[in-house]
Amino acid sequence: MATTPGRGSSLPTRLTRVGVADVPRAERLLGDPALAAVDAEVVEHVVAALAEVGDPDEALLAVAKLAGAVQRDDRLTALLHDVLADDGPARARLLAVTGASSALGNALAAHPANLLAVADPTPGTGVAAADVRAELLRAVDADPDADVPVAGLAGTPGVDAMRRAYRTRLLRIAATDLTAEDPLTRLPGVAAALADLAAAALEAALALARADLDDEGRGVRLAVIGMGKAGGRELNYVSDVDVVYVAEPVDGTPEDEALVAGARLAAGLARACSAPAGEPALWPVDAALRPEGKDGPLVRTLASHRAYYERWARTWEFQALLKARPLAGDADLGRAYVDTVNPFVWAAVQRDNFVEDAQAMRRRVEAHIPRAEADRQLKLGAGGLRDVEFTVQLLQLVHGRADESIRSPSTLTALAALAAGGYVGREHAAQLAVCYRWMRMMEHRIQLHRLQRTHLVPTSEPDLRRLSRTMRMRIEGPEGLLERWRTTRREVRRLHEELFYRPLLPATARLSTEEASLAPEAQRARLAAIGYRDPAGAVRHIAALSEGVSRRAAIQRQLLPVMLGWFAEGADPDAGLLAFRRLSEQLGSTHWYLKLLRDSGTAGQRLAQVLSTSRYAADALSRSPNSVTWLDDDAELAPRSAERLVAEADAVLRRASEPVPAVTALRALRRRELARTAVADVLGGTTGVRASHSLTNAADAVLAGTLRVAEAEARAAAGVDASPTRLLVVAMGRMGGREMGYSSDADVLFVHDPEPGADPQAAQQFAVAVASQLRQLLGSVGPEPTLRVDADLRPEGRNGPLARSFDAYAEYYARWSATWESQALLRARPVAGDTGLGERFVALVDPLRYPEGGLDPAAVREVRRIKARVEAERLPRGLDPTRHLKLGRGGISDVEWTAQLLQLLHAHAVPALRTTSTLDALTAATEAGLLDADDATVLREAWELASRIRDANVLWTGRAEGAHADVLPHDRVALAGVSRVLGMPPGSGAELEDTYLRGARRARAVVERVFYG
């Protein structure tokens, strides 16, 4: 087998290395006499260069055909030789075009003079549209400077001349595109050049159509309006050119005659572009986007267009008009058309359900894709070009009525403007732009091969190999190409769903133009109408947030018109707006805050609801501003498990070296969970028992962690390495029952058990020191919320020692324990300290709280006596007893005492009653037949509602201290606010009051029957 001199490898090997698939045919082509006559050293000149082309086989075939076509023309033969022999841009352009497009290779062979265009280094992009127009008009012998150009070369010869000129210019564009150093950067220029070429072809086709009419259509002014990609100057290599025709009679011509002439011109124009002739057709001219579509007249007057868009047009038609641009014909009439329809385009957003209709249209387009094509659809499929285009257009239509800077008909230009204006995050815009350019480049390369209109990614290996090479992915190959395609689709789809379905869009669309613009007078009237008490103050807040030229102010101008309405849906919009201003001033300079509110599907509306409904939650967010990120993630709003919080507390303590900072960090952990629970409570996600468990878990973790700190401090103070006694903290009351609210204290008992050999007195002093230190660390004023630790339920109450030994508890309970203490111990739950001691303590108190044989009659009478005394003595004077949530008739205490009496009487025989939870005790009593199911439901509902109102009082007012939390508000405003915290609709204050009082009366009736007998 022969080898090529100087190369050291055989020709077949070299051909294989550069990517030739059919090596024998390539050898024959390289030995073709015509090609050899052009360049005797073609092997040396061409083979290595084939490595960079899309399809080396097709490139070789096209060059061989071209050599045969130029052999009778010495000038072209010499040019082809020079092109092939010179390792320069001309050869690169020729091989790039013929290796990417068999259609353009055939066109070169059919018209070899076009080799001049391919060899010419002048870029095919960046050429003035007027120059391209003149080029095609001269091709049909029409005067580019005439007011109404008419072709001098009519009929089929003129059509063929126009099409040849079109393809010559197309060759220049393709050569520039395929050899660009950075084709993605060059892509917008290529798409614009293709659109300008299409416009020039339409102008030449119109000149040909005029030449076919006896009067050359002198009685009508006709403008050809480009729509779709032609209008946006972002056309493909092969695409239907979407147009709309507008006509006006020339003075003296009746309108009906002018319209007939206009229709004939439009039909003649379409034939010149797409009907059979000597040269291949260019592309279909599609007028289906005209008013009434294919059922409407082909040509209308300007007034007829206006009337249609005023009365009959559907939502999608205004979206289509966004890209309307005069392409050919009467330029003044074309501009008048655009000026006429533009106001309709930018007012369309105010149509009912505009955004929802646009979103539904995108889903319909997807639904109509044949299943077999869904994963190959580059244009219409999920994650395809339409996802980007629909996203950009919807954002333009929603925000463009108030911002002319984002009205560009070009997708990429509009996307950049949207990013500059703050409507899209810069990172998102950059990602979308790169993905869009890459997919458009892929679309171009697919269409270039045969110059056929297609948007399907090929499946055959040869097609994919050629495509990967023309996409500059020769090393990655077909698999790499397809993987990049899949990755791009996923990224586009993700961004499309984030942006296209923003809740901010339909909310913005529903605003009037004045409301959307934040004009002060319009806003003042709107704010007063929707429930702001101080519209003037609200306008000042709006100005402080939105004035200026910063990106932050620009995004606020998008958010505020909608969020003002969302604040008004809360109980206190003025407070909501003020809290939003404060939060924005804290976070406005961060990169994520305003982006989150703009882009999230939920965060903005949730934030407005929280800030305008709960002062407590608003204050919590202001103290921990980063917590705003929770609003975008349901998982972040879910309560943290007890195990997770204990692990976090442990991590805090392992890092800490000083007691106060350590406990401050623990208190911050609890503050974070208070905030998380409060926000989720207001949003209706974590309410009632679930919220109580969340609050209790946080208190448990902080108490356990602080016990470790206090014990270490006591050891240090005593100068000992090991604690002389084991320590235990027992939760009591609502903490023991895991029923804490936002205003709950931590009721506890402190227990210790001296180590063997330890001095009992020293152990007692050590335990008291630890308990005192724990209370001081958690109760002292500081940057984080306090947790008041209350040990008043200990033996002898405040008169007894703060901590007792296990043996002292045993002796006390054996000798002096009262019935009320047995009742209090029903809630006892070891929460921190020595696990073994906790188990022993539970075993110690179980016989007291679950007495064998049940509570004796005297003890039952004692429980009832104490309850009656509490009702008589502990209710605040002058307060309506029906409104006290805790101690009032049918309130929390009534239900808890009833459940606890049943436990004292029957828990010895019913193990399920041995629980610290009120609701679990009611359930167990019902299942054991000790409590009627209907009575249990009444008690449960009363307890749950009273507990929730108690928490809602804190959430509404923002005050966790004071007696107000225990009272159903009298004030109508407060009652309305509490009802909104509870998730009731506006105006439900009276309903809440009636519901609570009715439920409490029913609960009291059950208590009278079950508790008092």
Secondary structure, DSSP 8 states (H G I E B T S, - for coil): --B-TTT-SBHHHHHHHTT-S-HHHHHHHHT-HHHHHH-TTHHHHHTGGGGGSS-HHHHHHHHHHHHHHHTT-HHHHHHHHHHHHS-SHHHHHHHHHHHH-HHHHHHHHHSGGGHHHHH--S-SSS--HHHHHHHHHHHTT--TTSSS---SS-HHHHHHHHHHHHHHHHHHHHHHHHT-SSHHHHHHHHHHHHHHHHHHHHHHHHHHHHHTSTTTTTTEEEEEEE-HHHHTT---SS--EEEEEEEEE-TTS-HHHHHHHHHHHHHHHHHHHHS--SS-----EE-TTSTTGGGS-SEE-HHHHHHHHHHT--HHHHHHHTT-EEEEE-HHHHHHHHHHHHHHHHHGGGSTTHHHHHHHHHHHHHHTS-GGGTTTBSSSSTTSHHHHHHHHHHHHHHHTTT-GGG--SSHHHHHHHHHHTTSS-HHHHHHHHHHHHHHHHHHHHHHHHHT----B---SHHHHHHHHHHTT-TTTHHHHHHHHHHHHHHHHHHHHHHHHT-THHHHHHTS-HHHHHT-HHHHHHHHHHHT-S-HHHHHHHHHHHH-SSSHHHHHHHHHHHHHHHHHHTSS-HHHHHHHHHHHHHHHTTSSSHHHHHHH-SSHHHHHHHHHHH-HHHHHHHHHSGGGGGGGG-HHHHS---HHHHHHHHHHHHHH--SHHHHHHHHHHHHHHHHHHHHHHHHTTSS-HHHHHHHHHHHHHHHHHHHHHHHHHHHHHHHT-SS-SEEEEEEE-HHHHTT---TT--EEEEEEEEE-TT--HHHHHHHHHHHHHHHHHHHHS-SSS----EE-TTSTTGGGS-SEEEHHHHHHHHHHT--HHHHHHHTT-EEEEE-HHHHHHHHHHHHHHHS-TT---HHHHHHHHHHHHHHHHHTS-TT--GGGBTTTSTTSHHHHHHHHHHHHHHHTTT-GGG--S-HHHHHHHHHHTTSS-HHHHHHHHHHHHHHHHHHHHHHHHH---SSGGGGB---SHHHHHHHHHHTT--TT-HHHHHHHHHHHHHHHHHHHHHHT--
